[in-house]
Amino acid sequence: MRRDRRGFTLIELLVVIAIIAVLIALLLPAVQAAREAARRAQCTNNLKQLGLAVHNYISQQNVLPAQCMFPASQVESWGWSYAWPLALLPNLEQGPVFNAFNFSAGLFGNAAGAGATPGNTTVGYLQLGMLLCPSENLKVQPSRPWGTTNYVGNYGGPGPISRWSGTVVPLGSSLMPTTGQGVANLGPVGIESIRDGTSNTALFSERLLGIFGAPRVQANSVDRLRGIYVVESISVNFNLAPDVATVQSRAFAQACRNLPGRYLSGDAGWDGWTNRSGYVWVAGYPYHVVVSGYIHFTPPNSYSCHNRADASWLSFVGPLGAASPTSNHPSGVNVALADGSVRFVKDTVNLDAWWALGTRNGGEVLSSDAY
């Protein structure tokens, strides 16, 4: 006897589709969170490798790497010099890259006049994978074809209070053109100079890359943390009494963090100042902080802000400005400490603790649960 086969009804099919959709909606955030956790773990590992490379460098040179080697190469490089990542290459298993670099050739080629061929492009155009955080979602270098970096060295606490007080600072022999802020024999910094303790002093953190072409972005845009903004309401100089400098620095930090949503980055007469972060991994300049450094002024994932007390041309953030570490990690950034460990510091960190973490010899009392 023949039996009739009964199929699914339309209602049953719709119910099954609805259940599958609900399961996908529940599962997708978990998958995305797992992927971000893996990316963050790789980013943490990159910072640990940098910290290990620094300690190997210390064992060889008895000092920490400088933010840059200025005034070396400035004649051939429009004032720029060689940055800290270059010094660490032999300790990052990049010996052949280091050996390929010609220290007598400079970088950007201004010695021969405008239009001169840049030097060291074989190394400078190379993009080192370990200098990129996997959570970074921009794939174009901000100054292509030059290679870039997501990892930045600790320039110090707030400039108006404690300039160049970090662990990756300029060597010296430089002078701020308009403010007279002499960099007098700052570096190199030895491990013995970290009197606050290596476990209480930052070494490296991370920053989102700049945008190729330097477009202006609003303070409420998705790319807001990639730009540099000019704080018009307050400027804080470097020669103030300590208590006054502290009060005004807090006011500057608050003004920088509370920019109006439609506030635009950069300068209408120039560009959007959005291609400065990680500009070129191989190059640095003492007053161009955001290229390969950051400042413990505003908390993590805050805006980067230009302080008018710095020279007006410092669109890379000067020593008195706020160059914050930023990332695509939820609610914070990774920070490598001078002892080689890596901590995740939340955006809500106490401002005093954040400032203390940036100085190597400020004498602050800082417990490990404060950040």
Phi, psi and omega in degrees: 000134184276134180254142176281136177271131182258123179268184177287143172278163180299320180296317179298319179297317179295323179296317180297316179298319179296319179296316179298318179298318178297317180296319178296317180298326178284327186278325186303312178300324179294321178294317179296320178295321179294320178295317179295323177298320178293318179295319179295323178296320177293322177296318177300318179296320177301317180293324177296321178295322176295317178298318178296320178297322178296317181291325173295321177297319178298318180296335180269318188252347181067018177216164171278155176295143179280156176305318171200168185263021177308135013267011178301136175073000185298328181296325182265002192223032180052036178091348180281164177221191185272132187268170185301325180301327180297319181295333184271353185308314181299334181265006176244023181059036178237038180303316179299324178294315179298318181292337179280350182276131180258105185289348178266358185261350181069202186231300193257357166077029181276348183299328181266009179098175182299140179084004180293152180290129178297156177261158174057038180290332178302317178276315185296327179278349181288132175260111178278123183299325183285354174267004179246136175276131181300339179281349177293130183255359173268133182250359180254129180297140182296336178232046184304145011271009179293141178291160187231180179212141172269348187255136189227148182269153182285109181278340178132186178282186181307129184304319180297339181258313187212078181293144175053040184261009182272206184251338179241087190237165179296159178286327185124202178057039179218164182214130176295122188303319188253345183247349179071024179281087181293138173262093190261104172051051181286317187232181358288157181262125176270164180297333179289344178282347181273076186283345177282353181102133183294335179278355179240018182226129182284151178241307179223157167217204185225158176212142175297147182290156172285173184254128178299134181095347175054053177288153174283137180233149178280156182291350177250012181275167180294335180260021187301328184277359179267348183261173175238131186246149179263119176277113184270336190283336183205143172231146184235121182276179185258351186251033180269160172299147186307316182292322178293318179299321180294314180298314182290329177293322176297320179294320178295317180299319179294318179296322179292322182284338187248041178293144176300149185302324182268007179296134184262144176287161171074208187226127182301332180275357183232269176203191187276357180054036181252001178254012186279325185293125181066026188315304179212123186291332186273350187240155177204164177213140188307328185253007177257081192292313191290352178297312181214018181221173175212162183236137177279075180243287172270154183296170178304148179059033169261169175296154168264130189230138176277132177264122183300341178290340171284170177301145187296337184272002185279073180281002176260009187072121179269182184300336181267357183269186180247109177245091189277147169287142182221159179199171172264005174289141180296121166075016178174189179223157172278139177230123174273127179270165185291346177273000179099350179277165179233129179240148174265117183256125183282158177297337183270013181304144176299135186298319179296319178295321179295318177297317181295325181294338182275341184261142180271338184214039180279347179077013180285150175266117187226118178270157184291341179269008180273352181212000000 
